[in-house]
Amino acid sequence: MSDRAPDRAYVLTLSCPDSRGIVAGVANLLADRGCNITESQQYGDPYTGRFFLRMEFDADDRPGAAPAAEDELRGAFAALAGGLGLEWELRRRDQRPRVLVMVSKFGHCLNDLLYRQRSGLLDADIAAVVSNHPDLEFLARSYGVDFHHLPVDPATKRAQEARLLELVDAHDVDLVVLARYMQVLSSDLCAKMSGRIINIHHSFLPSFKGAKPYHQAHARGVKLIGATAHYVTADLDEGPIIEQEISRVDHTHSPERLAAIGRDLESVALARAVNWHAQRRVLLNGHKTVVFG
């Protein structure tokens, strides 16, 4: 654990058209204001022509001088952005995203996230749980997290999603996590929360769609099963991938055993994706992502 003052440690992320001088411009900006870079990762994508940067820095590296103010840093980055076409974000390193988890009847991913939060292994705060079924209220309440039962059917979908957005505002939510929420979100909701919804699903898609995917996989004799965590878009299960996890299986595994292994893979992949998003390590690159480890 770092002993840096949390209100003086920042995370900067940016993307822009790739060109010379980007890193130098950022480094000089920080050095001129007495800041010290503690971690830096960058990537220039030769296929999209985009440049990506994630940088952690301290704003109190000038002996005997007051640390650079956040407003001063933001103003300097805004001026730099105008010349380089930067899309950037500056956050305090200790600023933890607030998460709303949506779930249906499968509780393994929800339980894993709640346990990780209680154990200090999740870099985000779960503000509330929303479900279209009441089954998992006991689980959320056992961790002291608000639970909201929002049933949905085709006739009530618009009203249900409006209520969901009200909860997002009321709980000051930064990220929505679909932890095996078995409903399709509307295109309008996906657009309103673009880049702020993460979903988990088994990696058999699109080969094994519909009911009982593990039974379908068993019938085809698959040798690998997996799980994929991705951002949600209006294209069902086609959003930018954040993380994937796999396990090798063989002919001795029953459908039930495959499903049990799959639940573990889903929990691990989703937790990693949420943590990486919370740490600002995931940057969108068109239909894919750049993930700085």
Secondary structure, 3 states (H helix, E strand, C coil): CCCCCHHHEEEEEEEEECCCCHHHHHHHHHHHCCCEEEEEEEEEECCCCEEEEEEEEECCCCCCCCCCCHHHHHHHHHHHHHHHCCEEEEEECCCCCEEEEEECCCCHHHHHHHHHHHCCCCCCEEEEEEECCCCCHHHHHHCCCEEEECCCCCCCHHHHHHHHHHHHHHCCCCEEEECCCCCCCCHHHHHHCCCCEEEEEECCCCCCCCCCHHHHHHHHCCCEEEEEEEECCCCCCCCCEEEEEEEECCCCCCHHHHHHHHHHHHHHHHHHHHHHHHCCCEEEECCEEEECC
